[in-house]
Amino acid sequence: MFTDPLGAPTDPTVVEGPDGTWWMFATQRRVDDDGPGVRWVHGTDIAVATSDDGGLTWTRRGVVDGLDPGEGRNTLWAPEVVFAEGRFHLFVSYITGVPEQWAGHERHILHHVSDDLVTWEYRGVVPLSSDYVIDACVAPTPDGYRMWFKDEAAGSTTWCTDSVDLETWGQSRPVIEGRPHEGPNVFTLGGWHWMIVDEWRGQAVYRSDDLSRWTPDGHILVEPRGHHADVVTTDDEAWIFSFMHDVSPFGETGAGEERATRPASIKVAVARVVDGHLVCDPHEPVDLDLRRAARTR
């Protein structure tokens, strides 16, 4: 559905703009970087594109300016953008510098606010459970808001924290433990709350009736494999935006860190609740029109 001039948009988030235009933000991986190790997934900007026809076509708008509070070249990953408290809020994962390996580098989640999705004001680092946190997801609760995130210091599991205003945050606590995963996303559909997380073998699905207790409910987007997804809901179905590698690095037939695995694109699939379970066929034709989405503001 969408690619990027640098060849690998990942970690998409989709939000309705002030004038009804839809905006997509994504990590802009640098597939042609010749540096050692995994330097190509670091030093990344946040790319942005817009659609005025409900998501059928997207116009690239370059990268988002003003998100990096540091000096020099640093790393921005996994944007989460929500409209709440009368403004847009962006939570983005941040790593100082351009590392050449995955491990050993602190990761934090930064908070920015905007009235127009173009000009962003930096609000600070979100205080969370460790100095190795990424992949924020924010959704409303009866008492305010909850952020779910990946804590790599806790076995790469999902934790959460609560806020009444998206500025001050409570004590972090574990939510989904066990098998390592990342990229939590929470949405409501068919009378249930759902969480999907990227296990690098498809999206693991969890179901809840209170946003606190989560029951496993299988996997979706297993083949082709969808990674770090965002979800937009209508009254009776959901559109799941995920990124997929042209050549998968995962699984028994995966190509590992070979250069051929770097390119990726963002694709969309439709999900529904059937007999209390979330089902998604990635091969089903999608009648995408984000103008039919459930209102969020």
N, C-alpha and C positions, 0 to 999 in steps of 0.2 A: 504493500500500500504506500509505503514511503521509504525512500533511501536518502542519502546525504552525500554532498560532494566529496567528503573524506571516506565514505564507503562503509560506515558501520554505526548508524544511530542505534543506541541501546537504551534500556531503562525508560521507556516513554511514560509521560503523563499527559493527559488530555483534559482541557478545561474550557468552559465557555467564557469568551471575553466580554468586555463591557457593552459592546454593540451587537452581540449575538454571533460574531465570528468565533470560530473554534480555534484554539491554540494548542499546539503540541510542543512539548519540551522534551529533550532527550540528551543523554550523554553522547558527545561527539568523539568517538574513538578514532585514532589516527592510524589507519591500517597500513599506510605507506612509510611509517617511521622506521628507519633502519637501525635504530639504537638497540642495545643488547637487552636480552631478557624480555620482560613485559613492559618495557618503557612505553610501548605504543598504546597501552590502555591507561597510561597516566599522562599528566600534562594536558588533560582534556578540558574543553569548554562545554557549555550547555548550548546545544543547537535549538533553534525555534523555527516553527513553520505555522502557517495559518490556513484555514479553509473557510470559504464563505458559501459552500454548497453542501454543508452537512457532512464533510469528511470524504467526499468522493475524490477531490483533488486538493493538493496542498502546495502552497507557495512558500519557498524557503525565505526566511528573514535573517539569515546569518546566525550569529551567536548572541547570547544575552550578555550585555555589558554590565559592569558594576557589581558583580557577585563576589569577586575575590578581594578580601580585605587585606591580604598579605602582599609582600613584595616579590618580584620576580615571577617565574613561571610555576604555577601550582596546579593541583588536580581537583576538578569538580566532577562529581558523579551523581547520578540517580536523583534528579529533581522530583519534588512533590509539590504541586501547586493546588491550593484550595482557596475558595472564597468564603470568608468568615469574618465576623465582627466588622462588616462594612468595607473590607479591603481584601486584596489578594495576598496570600501568604505563601512564600516559597521556602521549602526546607531542602537543603542540598548537602550531600556528603562532601567532605573536604579533607584533602591530604596535602601537607606541605611538600613542595618540590615535585620532582618527576622521578619516582622510584623505578628501579629496574627489576624488582621482584615484588611478589604479592605481600609477603609477611614482613613484620618488623617496623611498620610505619603507622604512627597514630592516625586515627580517623575520627572526625567529629562531624556533627550535623549543625549547619549554620541556618539561621533564620533571617529572612528578608521580607519586606512588605512593599506593596505597590498599589496604586490606584488604576493603572492602565496596562499592566503586564509588560511595560517597556522600561520604565525608570524604577529602580529598586533601591530601597533603603535598608542598609544592614542593621539588624537588631541584636546580633550576638550569637554566641555558641549555646546550643541547647544543652543543659546539664543532664547527662544520662548516666547509665550504669557503669560505663568504662570509657577509656580513651580509644576504643577500637569499635566504633559504632558507625553504621551506614544504613542507607535504604529506609528513609522515613516514609510512613504512611499515616495520614491524619483523617479522622472521621468524627462526626459529632456523636455525643452521648447524651443521655438525659440530663447530666449535670455539667456539660461543657464539651470538652474535646478529649480525644485519646490519640496518642501517637504510638504506633507500633514500629519497631526497628530491629535490625540485625545487630546482635552483640557478638563480635568475633572473639572477644575474650571469654565468652561463656559458651564455647563450642559452636559458634555460628548458629545461634538459636534466636528465636523471636522474643523480644521483651516489649514492655509498654510502659507509658507514663501518662498521667492525666493533667489537664489544665482547664481553668475556667475562662481563660482569655487568650491562649496561645502565646503568652509572654512569660508566665510563671508556671513551673512544672513540679509535680510531686515526685515521690520516690518511685524509681524504676522497679519493675518486677517481671519475672519470667512468665511467658504465655504458652509458647510452643517449644518444647524441648525435644530431646531425642536426636534423630538424624539431622546432620547439618543442612542448612538451607539459607535462603536469603530472599530479599524482595517481597516482604509481606504486602498484601493489598486486601482491604476490607470494604465490603459493600453489602447492601441489603436488597434482597430479591425473593419474591415468592413467599413472603411471610417469615423468612429466616435471614439472619446475618451470616455472611460467608467470608472466610479468609482463604486466599490462595497464596502459596509460597513456592518459590523456585527451588526444587531439589536437584536441578541439573539432569533430571530424568523425567521431566514434565512438571506440571504444577500440582502439588499436593493440596487437597481441598479439605477445609474444616468448616463445620456448621455450628451455629450458636443461636440461642434464643435470648441472650442477655449481654452479648459482647464480652463476656468474661470467661465462661466455660465453653471450651471448644471440643467438638467431637470429630475425629477423622472421617472423611467421606470420599475416599478414593483419590484418583488422579485425573487430570484433564491435560490436553495439549502434550500428550506423550510422543506422538509421531504424526506430523513433524513436531519437533520439540520447541515449545514456546518458553521464553525466558523473561524474567522480571516484568511482570504485566501490570497494566492499569485497566480499570473497568469503568465504563459508563453505562448506566442502567436506564431502561424505559420502564413502563408499568409492568411489562410481562416478559422481558428478556434483557440480556446484558450483552454489550459489545466488549470483548476482551482484546486489548491491544498488547501485543508482546513482540519481542524481537526474536528473530530466528537466524541462525548461521546458515550461510550458503553451503558450507561443509561443516558438519558438526564436530566439535572437539571432544565430545563426550561419548561414553558407551563403548561396547566391545569393538565396534567398527569406527569409533571416533579417531580423528587425526591428531589429537593432542594439541601441542603448541605450534604445529606447522603453520606456515604463513597462509596457506589456503583456507584456514579456518577463520581468519580475521573478518572478512566481509560479512555483513549482516544487514537485514532490513526489518522494518516494522510491519507487521501484518495484523489483521483483525479477524476474529472468529466470534460467532454468536453462541451464547450460553442461555439455558433455560432451567427452571426447576421442574422436575418431573417426579411425582410421587415422593416429594421431600428430598430429592437428590439433585445436585448440580450436574447437568450434562452439557457436553460441548463437543461437536463434531467439527474439527478444523477443516474438513473438506466440504462442508455444507456451504452453498452460495450465501453470501451475506447481503441483506438488503439494508445497507448502512445509510442512515440519515440522522446525524446527531441533533438535528432540529427537533426530533421526536423524543429526545432524552428527558428524563425526569428533571424537574427544576431543582436547582441547588441554591438559588438566591432569588 
